[in-house]
Amino acid sequence: MIQPSTQTAIEQANTFINDSILPPIQAWSAASEALLLSAEQPWATPFEQQGYLSTPNYSDTIAWLDKLVDSSDLLHKVSLGKSPQGRDIWMIVASSEGAETAKTLSDNGKATVLVQAGIHSGEIDGKDAGMMLLRDISHGNKRALLDNVNFLFVPILSVDAHERSSEYNRVNQRGPINMGWRTTANNLNLNRDYAKADALEMQHLIRAINIWQPDLYIDVHVTDGIDYQYDVTFGYNVKQGYSPSSFNWIETIYRPAIEDALTEQGHIPGPLVFAVDNADMAKGISLWNPSPRFSNGYGDARHLPTILIENHSLKPYKQRVLGTYVMLEQTLKTVAKNSTKLKSAIYADKYRNSSQLALTWKSEVLPQGRDFKGIDYRIETSPISGADVVRWTGEPKLYVNIPVVANTKADIIVSRPVAYYIPPQWTTVIERLSLHGIRMTRLEKSTQITAQQYQFSDPSFSSADYEGHQTVTATTSTSKVNAKLPAGTVRIATDQPLGDLAMLLLEPQAEDSLFYWGFFNTIFTQTEYIEDYAVEPLAVKMLADNPALQTEFAQALKDPAFAKDSKARLRWFYQRSPYYDQQYLVYPVLRAMK
């Protein structure tokens, strides 16, 4: 257990090391400060013992939680699995019955809230807030919070990065003094990993979601970017997305209750905020419709109501932790009171099975603007860079009815197939889909089907590696094919709770499809060729045997560029010959439409 630091150390840390290079802030004091315990109190958390400025390391965090769990009949600790460096990713299970397993938790019939902290381990507000809340449930006056709701709490998801700690890790953030690293020990960004699920940590988390089946999922972050008055901002899926009933529950029931509680406790809540142009607030703010690589986009796709908390990085650590505590406590109250409506919304989304699904989205200016509680700024020419830079003054400024830009206009839309068929050799793809909890069956014998199949042209590969992948986009076309599928082929029906997620992972034009992430990149490798000396007599024979081909070739020669390109002319014949690789540039996943 971390011991309380000396008064001298606290005084030295009262101004964070990067404070002099950050925008000015106004003094803050609020009713939520009454939630804090003084350092000498027996159940003070390490955060409270350290003067509300620091956060405990992994071993001290788990040691404190072990002591709390051992002292309480409400709490149980389970490991979701081990990190690449061998650390357990722990989850605290809190219920009035003291449930130890997913089965016993489910049997109590209550809604379950899953709160995850430290997916970016430098953004660790949720860990210290959750520890305080569990303390007050177990040893304070808040035991009744669990009367009608279950609480799952992951204090640190990115446990290895949490231990890559330094006071220099996040220059734009006011505390804690010691902050973890943004990416995992394998340098993967976990909040870009939900769809592709490469990281061991993410795989453990997705399995936990499938096993414990939460009804509301909260992912706690600290935001970057512009200065503004809000200290706690949060976002979720949009009404145009894949879970409209969940959106309605969050928008009409959850958000008002959370904002009222935060305001009453002296915080300034707001919507998730991104500026269209950080140097010109008049251009407006953006409403984000995230893709499934992100927690809230993934939650939308799998119909798990998901809240992305983004505390404001320029507010001091104590203020952010307390705001998170208030939000988590009110979340338990709101879900407990409205669990029937929440579960009904989830059910409606899971079995909606719309006939069409949007794969990509375009930006549009929404008809209704928004008042924005900002901070005033001026533009100066930097003597360092020579460019114009923003200087935030620290003075509140209300921007009235500024534009809101959102990527909510559906772009590429596809019809819903009855099922997808994946040949058995695509083992990594099949395993990844299974990890997500998508239901599938295997053909027990060879089967003939008629289906749609995508073909690709003009593939464009990323010029640089992104999250360990060479991403790819391509022009697509479809054709009707008669295919004989071997035994072991996987069939994925789309009339299942995760049918939308299956489509977003298997439709190649989707923003976070497995195709986009390069899981099928070997189809772009041509492995068989034909020599010029062989294709020449082959072409003569093909023209002699097929008058229609003669007409087609004559038409192709009207293109001057083609006519002058001897290699292209020979390739033209090779592609139409029986020797050509019929699987080259062809998507191996089939779409059955009936």
C-alpha positions as MATLAB code, in Angstrom:
seq = 'MIQPSTQTAIEQANTFINDSILPPIQAWSAASEALLLSAEQPWATPFEQQGYLSTPNYSDTIAWLDKLVDSSDLLHKVSLGKSPQGRDIWMIVASSEGAETAKTLSDNGKATVLVQAGIHSGEIDGKDAGMMLLRDISHGNKRALLDNVNFLFVPILSVDAHERSSEYNRVNQRGPINMGWRTTANNLNLNRDYAKADALEMQHLIRAINIWQPDLYIDVHVTDGIDYQYDVTFGYNVKQGYSPSSFNWIETIYRPAIEDALTEQGHIPGPLVFAVDNADMAKGISLWNPSPRFSNGYGDARHLPTILIENHSLKPYKQRVLGTYVMLEQTLKTVAKNSTKLKSAIYADKYRNSSQLALTWKSEVLPQGRDFKGIDYRIETSPISGADVVRWTGEPKLYVNIPVVANTKADIIVSRPVAYYIPPQWTTVIERLSLHGIRMTRLEKSTQITAQQYQFSDPSFSSADYEGHQTVTATTSTSKVNAKLPAGTVRIATDQPLGDLAMLLLEPQAEDSLFYWGFFNTIFTQTEYIEDYAVEPLAVKMLADNPALQTEFAQALKDPAFAKDSKARLRWFYQRSPYYDQQYLVYPVLRAMK';
ca = [
       0.000    0.000    0.000;
       1.286    3.469   -0.887;
       1.967    5.513    2.210;
       0.835    9.150    2.453;
       3.406   11.501    0.998;
       4.873   14.317    3.063;
       3.275   17.737    3.151;
       6.319   19.141    1.383;
       5.856   16.720   -1.502;
       2.182   17.625   -1.795;
       2.999   21.322   -1.861;
       5.603   20.763   -4.549;
       3.076   18.826   -6.621;
       0.285   21.344   -6.158;
       1.205   22.813   -9.511;
       1.637   20.076  -12.107;
       4.978   20.016  -13.884;
       3.432   21.079  -17.205;
       1.157   23.762  -15.730;
       3.286   26.680  -16.905;
       2.890   25.710  -20.566;
      -0.861   25.034  -20.416;
      -3.700   27.561  -20.730;
      -4.748   29.324  -17.502;
      -7.589   27.928  -15.409;
      -9.977   29.369  -12.878;
     -10.141   28.179   -9.283;
     -12.684   25.416   -8.700;
     -14.613   24.300   -5.637;
     -17.823   22.284   -5.581;
     -20.201   20.198   -3.522;
     -18.667   16.985   -4.874;
     -15.551   17.636   -2.786;
     -17.534   16.301    0.163;
     -17.059   12.848   -1.399;
     -13.347   12.931   -0.563;
     -11.828   11.357    2.521;
      -8.802   12.835    4.231;
      -5.567   10.875    4.063;
      -5.769    9.572    7.639;
      -9.189    7.935    7.197;
      -8.928    4.105    7.310;
     -10.538    3.536    3.904;
      -8.924    6.472    2.100;
      -7.888    5.403   -1.384;
      -4.281    5.877   -2.506;
      -5.497    8.845   -4.568;
      -6.867   10.462   -1.405;
      -3.777    9.520    0.610;
      -1.616   11.324   -1.957;
      -3.457   14.635   -1.660;
      -5.744   14.008   -4.673;
      -2.850   14.578   -7.095;
      -1.485   11.133   -7.838;
      -2.703    7.660   -8.751;
      -1.382    4.334   -7.447;
       0.661    1.946   -9.541;
      -0.684   -1.460  -10.581;
       0.456   -3.425   -7.532;
      -0.736   -0.794   -5.044;
      -4.075   -0.504   -6.856;
      -4.684   -4.245   -6.689;
      -3.440   -4.476   -3.091;
      -5.944   -1.829   -2.004;
      -8.765   -3.484   -3.955;
      -7.872   -6.881   -2.479;
      -8.205   -5.429    1.006;
     -11.564   -3.895    0.064;
     -12.887   -7.096   -1.522;
     -11.795   -9.184    1.475;
     -13.657   -6.825    3.807;
     -16.956   -6.793    1.892;
     -19.746   -9.286    1.308;
     -20.731   -7.380   -1.827;
     -17.556   -7.655   -3.871;
     -15.700  -10.342   -5.737;
     -12.586  -10.104   -7.926;
     -12.099  -12.036  -11.180;
      -9.321  -12.020  -13.763;
     -10.307  -11.405  -17.376;
      -6.953  -12.831  -18.469;
      -3.301  -11.902  -18.553;
      -1.632   -9.103  -20.481;
       1.271   -9.662  -22.903;
       3.654   -8.919  -20.020;
       1.865  -11.342  -17.717;
      -0.256   -9.043  -15.540;
      -3.819   -9.984  -14.659;
      -6.555   -7.685  -15.932;
      -8.848   -7.621  -12.918;
     -12.558   -6.910  -12.751;
     -14.490   -6.244   -9.548;
     -17.985   -7.761   -9.452;
     -20.295   -5.777   -7.153;
     -23.779   -7.034   -6.342;
     -26.061   -7.137   -3.333;
     -25.852  -10.945   -3.415;
     -22.056  -11.033   -3.615;
     -22.182  -12.882   -6.941;
     -18.965  -14.547   -8.039;
     -19.831  -15.765  -11.547;
     -21.654  -14.492  -14.605;
     -24.323  -17.142  -14.051;
     -25.084  -16.113  -10.464;
     -25.033  -12.453  -11.474;
     -27.474  -13.082  -14.299;
     -29.755  -15.079  -12.028;
     -30.579  -12.016   -9.923;
     -32.409  -10.518  -12.909;
     -30.985   -7.021  -12.489;
     -29.429   -4.856  -15.173;
     -25.628   -4.803  -15.197;
     -23.370   -1.783  -15.715;
     -19.793   -2.370  -16.880;
     -17.349    0.485  -16.249;
     -13.894    0.289  -17.755;
     -11.001    2.590  -16.874;
      -7.520    2.850  -18.274;
      -8.006    1.690  -21.852;
      -5.598    4.594  -22.372;
      -3.806    4.193  -19.096;
      -2.647    7.792  -18.802;
      -6.327    8.740  -18.825;
      -6.943    7.042  -15.510;
      -9.646    9.169  -13.837;
     -12.106    6.274  -13.846;
      -9.844    4.028  -11.783;
      -9.631    6.358   -8.793;
     -13.288    7.378   -9.061;
     -14.400    3.743   -9.181;
     -12.259    2.801   -6.190;
     -13.854    5.599   -4.150;
     -17.346    4.551   -5.221;
     -16.755    0.881   -4.346;
     -15.426    2.006   -0.973;
     -18.531    4.045   -0.269;
     -20.804    1.188   -1.362;
     -18.981   -1.281    0.897;
     -18.148    0.874    3.922;
     -20.106    4.098    3.492;
     -23.783    4.840    3.179;
     -24.283    3.766   -0.452;
     -24.934    0.047   -0.160;
     -28.447    0.620   -1.523;
     -26.964    1.515   -4.915;
     -26.768   -2.232   -5.586;
     -30.360   -3.009   -4.603;
     -31.532   -2.987   -8.227;
     -28.395   -2.993  -10.361;
     -25.105   -4.893  -10.726;
     -21.778   -3.100  -11.099;
     -18.760   -4.498  -12.965;
     -15.584   -2.436  -12.672;
     -12.325   -2.852  -14.603;
      -9.899   -0.449  -12.879;
      -7.105   -0.809  -15.480;
      -7.574   -2.371  -18.903;
      -4.193   -1.493  -20.427;
      -2.227   -2.815  -17.456;
       1.206   -2.981  -19.095;
       0.986    0.582  -20.395;
      -0.193    1.673  -16.935;
       3.234    0.694  -15.599;
       5.067    2.692  -18.269;
       4.428    5.637  -16.016;
       5.960    9.102  -16.037;
       5.068   12.687  -15.234;
       6.036   13.509  -18.823;
       3.611   11.163  -20.620;
       0.709   13.513  -21.412;
       1.876   17.090  -21.878;
      -1.654   18.432  -22.462;
      -3.159   16.956  -19.284;
      -3.260   18.348  -15.719;
      -2.473   15.290  -13.686;
      -2.215   12.886  -12.165;
       1.469   13.442  -11.461;
       2.340    9.982  -12.761;
       0.549    8.984  -15.953;
       0.633    5.738  -17.908;
       1.288    5.334  -21.613;
      -1.337    5.618  -24.356;
      -0.643    2.346  -26.172;
      -0.038   -1.226  -25.057;
       3.315   -2.956  -24.605;
       2.891   -4.011  -28.259;
       2.253   -0.345  -29.193;
      -1.391   -0.963  -30.100;
      -4.080    1.614  -29.383;
      -6.846   -0.369  -27.693;
      -9.494    2.188  -28.632;
      -8.786    1.478  -32.295;
      -8.931   -2.277  -31.788;
     -12.548   -3.249  -31.055;
     -13.419   -4.417  -34.574;
     -10.149   -6.137  -35.501;
      -9.441   -7.292  -31.908;
      -5.705   -7.867  -32.329;
      -4.559   -7.032  -28.803;
      -4.655   -9.676  -26.097;
      -6.195   -7.115  -23.752;
      -9.015   -6.442  -26.211;
      -9.659  -10.132  -26.735;
     -10.012  -10.603  -22.974;
     -12.418   -7.650  -22.795;
     -14.638   -8.831  -25.646;
     -14.857  -12.306  -24.116;
     -15.861  -10.692  -20.818;
     -18.615   -8.707  -22.570;
     -19.911  -11.915  -24.134;
     -19.775  -13.816  -20.835;
     -21.076  -11.179  -18.411;
     -23.571   -9.554  -20.844;
     -23.687   -5.994  -19.464;
     -26.650   -3.783  -20.290;
     -24.686   -0.535  -20.233;
     -20.976   -0.115  -20.964;
     -18.962    2.948  -19.901;
     -15.477    3.661  -21.262;
     -13.668    6.408  -19.306;
     -11.173    8.664  -21.117;
      -9.597   12.111  -20.872;
      -9.910   14.187  -24.025;
      -7.392   16.280  -25.955;
      -7.864   19.369  -28.088;
      -9.531   22.691  -27.406;
     -10.209   24.540  -24.150;
     -13.773   24.923  -22.887;
     -15.772   25.209  -19.660;
     -17.073   21.634  -19.497;
     -15.163   19.326  -17.156;
     -17.104   16.111  -17.926;
     -18.218   15.444  -21.495;
     -19.731   12.239  -22.789;
     -21.022   10.839  -26.043;
     -22.799    7.800  -27.466;
     -24.247    6.484  -30.703;
     -26.352    8.709  -32.940;
     -30.013    8.204  -33.771;
     -29.123    7.381  -37.399;
     -26.911    4.496  -36.274;
     -27.455    0.814  -35.662;
     -29.128    1.015  -32.231;
     -31.861    3.680  -32.447;
     -33.831    2.372  -29.459;
     -30.751    2.481  -27.248;
     -30.066    5.993  -28.490;
     -33.559    7.044  -27.476;
     -33.110    5.597  -23.960;
     -29.774    7.361  -23.493;
     -30.972   10.634  -24.976;
     -34.274   10.928  -23.133;
     -33.633    9.109  -19.836;
     -29.929    8.748  -19.163;
     -28.425   12.044  -20.324;
     -30.839   14.364  -18.462;
     -30.330   12.467  -15.198;
     -26.538   12.527  -15.519;
     -26.383   16.202  -16.450;
     -28.667   17.151  -13.545;
     -26.539   15.211  -11.048;
     -23.278   16.694  -12.283;
     -24.659   20.216  -12.306;
     -26.055   19.818   -8.794;
     -22.610   18.730   -7.559;
     -20.843   21.739   -9.090;
     -19.597   20.292  -12.377;
     -20.237   21.458  -15.922;
     -21.376   18.522  -18.065;
     -21.540   18.678  -21.815;
     -21.731   16.648  -25.011;
     -18.612   15.070  -26.437;
     -16.838   18.032  -28.029;
     -14.620   18.292  -31.103;
     -14.047   21.572  -32.931;
     -14.360   21.725  -36.692;
     -11.341   24.057  -36.621;
      -9.393   24.454  -33.360;
      -8.391   27.979  -34.421;
     -11.879   29.185  -35.372;
     -14.777   28.231  -33.103;
     -17.196   30.080  -35.405;
     -16.931   27.135  -37.807;
     -18.726   25.050  -35.238;
     -18.367   21.725  -33.500;
     -18.722   18.181  -34.715;
     -21.072   15.417  -33.666;
     -19.228   12.128  -34.011;
     -20.719    8.948  -35.452;
     -17.885    6.523  -34.653;
     -17.002    3.359  -36.525;
     -16.669   -0.003  -34.729;
     -12.941    0.381  -34.072;
     -13.932    2.661  -31.161;
     -15.732    1.588  -27.990;
     -18.903    3.588  -28.615;
     -18.994    2.662  -32.302;
     -18.533   -1.001  -31.406;
     -21.275   -0.766  -28.801;
     -23.601    0.717  -31.408;
     -22.809   -2.119  -33.839;
     -23.379   -4.890  -31.296;
     -26.365   -3.148  -29.641;
     -24.674   -2.634  -26.303;
     -25.521    0.901  -25.095;
     -22.102    2.489  -24.644;
     -21.087    5.778  -23.064;
     -17.733    7.332  -23.913;
     -16.690    9.670  -21.092;
     -14.130   12.285  -22.108;
     -13.104   14.392  -19.124;
     -11.428   17.654  -20.029;
      -7.659   17.251  -19.916;
      -7.051   20.873  -18.901;
      -9.072   20.540  -15.685;
      -7.119   19.426  -12.567;
      -7.092   15.740  -11.699;
      -9.144   16.053   -8.506;
     -11.933   17.820  -10.355;
     -12.001   15.188  -13.090;
     -12.028   12.261  -10.656;
     -14.890   13.757   -8.682;
     -16.887   14.441  -11.835;
     -16.397   10.824  -12.864;
     -17.522    9.605   -9.430;
     -20.732   11.642   -9.643;
     -21.424   10.325  -13.136;
     -20.841    6.688  -12.171;
     -22.994    6.934   -9.049;
     -25.854    8.536  -10.964;
     -25.466    5.900  -13.679;
     -26.169    3.147  -11.150;
     -29.216    5.039   -9.878;
     -30.574    5.749  -13.354;
     -30.093    2.222  -14.658;
     -31.629    0.739  -11.506;
     -34.704    2.918  -11.912;
     -35.080    2.438  -15.659;
     -33.717   -1.043  -16.276;
     -36.886   -2.443  -17.858;
     -36.917    0.269  -20.512;
     -33.181   -0.189  -21.065;
     -33.478   -3.936  -21.581;
     -36.467   -3.427  -23.890;
     -34.466   -0.965  -25.994;
     -31.560   -3.404  -26.299;
     -33.930   -6.202  -27.310;
     -35.565   -4.035  -29.972;
     -32.187   -3.148  -31.466;
     -30.877   -6.723  -31.403;
     -33.861   -8.081  -33.317;
     -34.493   -5.124  -35.591;
     -32.756   -6.794  -38.570;
     -33.284   -3.891  -40.958;
     -33.391   -4.838  -44.626;
     -30.611   -2.380  -45.455;
     -27.508   -1.256  -43.574;
     -25.370    1.850  -44.016;
     -21.671    0.986  -44.244;
     -20.215    4.490  -44.556;
     -21.339    8.005  -43.724;
     -20.934   11.521  -45.136;
     -20.718   14.749  -43.189;
     -23.616   17.186  -43.132;
     -24.455   20.406  -41.309;
     -27.338   19.691  -38.959;
     -30.381   21.977  -39.168;
     -30.132   22.843  -35.472;
     -27.038   24.557  -34.057;
     -25.896   24.387  -30.448;
     -24.878   26.787  -27.707;
     -21.321   26.030  -26.645;
     -19.742   26.916  -23.295;
     -16.299   27.777  -24.541;
     -13.223   29.670  -23.431;
     -12.194   32.901  -25.125;
      -9.005   32.962  -27.165;
      -6.884   35.175  -29.338;
      -4.755   34.366  -32.377;
      -1.077   35.258  -32.282;
       1.827   34.734  -34.640;
       4.278   32.367  -33.009;
       7.902   33.526  -32.923;
       8.867   29.855  -32.748;
       6.946   28.371  -35.680;
       6.049   31.526  -37.570;
       2.462   30.270  -37.807;
      -0.717   31.603  -36.256;
      -1.461   29.874  -32.939;
      -4.364   29.887  -30.486;
      -3.848   31.453  -27.049;
      -6.672   30.483  -24.666;
      -7.309   33.253  -22.144;
      -9.047   31.203  -19.442;
     -12.098   33.486  -19.593;
     -15.503   31.814  -20.144;
     -17.299   32.666  -23.366;
     -20.679   31.464  -24.584;
     -20.860   30.736  -28.307;
     -24.538   30.981  -29.250;
     -26.057   28.585  -31.774;
     -22.848   27.647  -33.552;
     -23.044   25.092  -36.392;
     -22.966   21.367  -35.711;
     -21.354   19.167  -38.363;
     -21.998   15.430  -38.192;
     -21.071   12.352  -40.226;
     -24.656   11.158  -40.111;
     -25.685   11.107  -43.776;
     -25.722    7.512  -44.995;
     -23.380    6.981  -47.943;
     -22.801    3.365  -49.022;
     -25.866    1.238  -48.220;
     -26.185   -2.504  -48.827;
     -29.069   -4.926  -48.646;
     -29.056   -7.479  -45.863;
     -28.081  -10.976  -47.005;
     -29.686  -14.008  -45.428;
     -26.242  -15.356  -44.622;
     -22.531  -15.210  -45.379;
     -20.436  -18.243  -46.295;
     -16.713  -18.293  -45.449;
     -14.472  -21.083  -46.751;
     -12.816  -23.039  -43.926;
      -9.250  -22.025  -44.821;
      -9.866  -18.443  -43.644;
      -9.217  -19.513  -40.082;
      -8.095  -16.141  -38.666;
     -11.229  -14.443  -39.974;
     -13.466  -17.181  -38.589;
     -11.725  -17.120  -35.208;
     -12.042  -13.333  -34.975;
     -15.758  -13.431  -35.771;
     -16.231  -16.162  -33.181;
     -14.370  -14.073  -30.608;
     -16.941  -11.308  -31.057;
     -19.676  -13.776  -30.158;
     -21.153  -13.974  -33.661;
     -23.097  -17.207  -34.055;
     -22.064  -19.545  -36.864;
     -22.527  -23.078  -38.090;
     -20.378  -25.325  -40.292;
     -21.509  -27.255  -43.338;
     -21.248  -30.961  -42.641;
     -20.996  -31.868  -46.313;
     -20.193  -30.248  -49.624;
     -23.051  -27.945  -50.688;
     -23.951  -26.175  -53.929;
     -25.358  -22.645  -53.574;
     -26.186  -19.616  -55.668;
     -24.907  -16.392  -54.120;
     -23.443  -12.941  -54.680;
     -19.698  -12.443  -54.727;
     -17.589   -9.273  -54.705;
     -14.767   -8.679  -57.182;
     -12.185   -5.938  -56.676;
     -10.328   -3.516  -58.887;
      -8.013   -0.579  -58.282;
      -6.908   -1.654  -54.791;
      -5.330    1.126  -52.739;
      -3.050    0.108  -49.885;
      -2.020    2.360  -47.017;
       1.445    3.795  -47.568;
       2.315    3.324  -43.906;
       1.514    0.673  -41.346;
      -1.499    1.477  -39.169;
      -2.053   -0.425  -35.928;
       0.022   -3.313  -37.237;
      -1.915   -3.589  -40.516;
      -1.647   -2.569  -44.118;
      -5.162   -1.324  -44.695;
      -6.792   -1.525  -48.101;
      -9.731   -0.107  -50.015;
     -10.853   -1.081  -53.501;
     -13.541   -0.549  -56.087;
     -16.118   -3.305  -55.783;
     -18.507   -4.996  -58.140;
     -20.765   -7.991  -57.593;
     -21.752  -10.970  -59.652;
     -24.044  -13.932  -59.232;
     -22.143  -17.181  -58.853;
     -22.899  -20.854  -58.489;
     -20.437  -22.215  -55.986;
     -19.712  -25.616  -54.544;
     -18.798  -25.096  -50.910;
     -16.636  -27.706  -49.188;
     -17.524  -29.324  -45.888;
     -16.365  -27.149  -43.032;
     -17.486  -23.902  -44.693;
     -18.822  -21.499  -42.090;
     -22.334  -20.115  -42.454;
     -23.207  -16.897  -40.606;
     -26.887  -15.999  -40.565;
     -27.659  -12.300  -40.248;
     -30.956  -12.719  -38.357;
     -29.130  -12.910  -35.025;
     -28.452  -10.361  -32.264;
     -24.999   -9.618  -33.680;
     -26.093   -9.724  -37.307;
     -25.335   -6.028  -37.869;
     -21.858   -6.480  -36.432;
     -21.289   -9.456  -38.739;
     -22.253   -7.312  -41.727;
     -19.964   -4.454  -40.684;
     -17.057   -6.881  -40.362;
     -17.724   -8.825  -43.578;
     -18.953   -6.180  -46.024;
     -15.663   -5.031  -47.631;
     -16.712   -1.407  -48.081;
     -17.477   -0.926  -44.373;
     -15.119    1.432  -42.551;
     -13.772   -1.208  -40.172;
     -14.362   -4.394  -42.113;
     -11.879   -7.214  -41.772;
     -11.208   -6.641  -45.476;
     -10.205   -3.030  -44.761;
      -7.887   -4.173  -41.964;
      -6.035   -6.494  -44.350;
      -7.293   -9.882  -43.198;
      -7.857  -10.840  -46.847;
      -4.817   -9.164  -48.402;
      -3.437  -12.394  -49.839;
      -6.122  -12.283  -52.531;
      -4.153   -9.389  -54.059;
      -1.111  -11.583  -54.716;
      -0.962  -13.051  -58.205;
       1.063  -16.262  -58.032;
       0.734  -17.754  -61.535;
       1.786  -16.078  -64.799;
       2.097  -16.897  -68.483;
       5.133  -16.178  -70.631;
       4.861  -14.042  -73.758;
       5.940  -16.916  -75.977;
       2.960  -18.941  -74.730;
       0.294  -16.265  -74.704;
       0.956  -15.223  -78.313;
      -0.113  -18.532  -79.926;
      -2.806  -18.926  -77.267;
      -4.322  -15.573  -78.296;
      -4.312  -16.550  -81.971;
      -6.156  -19.774  -81.150;
      -8.657  -17.962  -78.883;
      -9.507  -15.463  -81.655;
      -9.885  -18.227  -84.222;
     -12.186  -20.237  -81.982;
     -14.347  -17.337  -80.774;
     -15.655  -14.704  -83.195;
     -17.290  -12.780  -80.350;
     -13.881  -12.407  -78.750;
     -12.582  -10.925  -81.999;
     -15.265   -8.247  -81.801;
     -14.471   -7.578  -78.138;
     -10.741   -7.273  -78.884;
     -11.368   -4.906  -81.782;
     -13.416   -2.708  -79.469;
     -10.639   -2.717  -76.849;
      -8.109   -1.598  -79.482;
     -10.062    1.635  -79.958;
      -8.466    2.776  -76.688;
      -5.162    4.340  -77.866;
      -3.389    3.655  -74.583;
      -4.371    0.002  -74.658;
      -3.482   -0.336  -78.304;
       0.066    0.940  -77.647;
       0.650   -1.228  -74.568;
       1.866   -4.642  -75.728;
       1.900   -6.056  -72.186;
      -1.683   -4.932  -71.574;
      -2.793   -6.587  -74.827;
      -1.206   -9.896  -73.888;
      -2.633   -9.653  -70.346;
      -6.075   -9.063  -71.878;
      -5.973  -12.492  -73.487;
      -4.463  -14.201  -70.450;
      -7.281  -12.893  -68.254;
      -9.851  -14.422  -70.625;
      -8.084  -17.747  -70.902;
      -8.825  -20.863  -68.826;
      -5.306  -20.584  -67.357;
      -6.066  -17.374  -65.467;
      -6.418  -17.523  -61.648;
     -10.175  -17.225  -61.110;
      -9.687  -16.393  -57.420;
      -7.409  -13.401  -58.041;
      -9.069  -10.155  -56.827;
     -12.177  -12.109  -55.788;
     -13.578  -11.870  -52.257;
     -13.851  -15.391  -50.821;
     -16.892  -14.528  -48.683;
     -20.210  -15.245  -50.392;
     -23.521  -13.455  -49.758;
     -26.634  -15.650  -49.871;
     -29.700  -13.536  -50.589;
     -32.348  -16.204  -50.020;
];
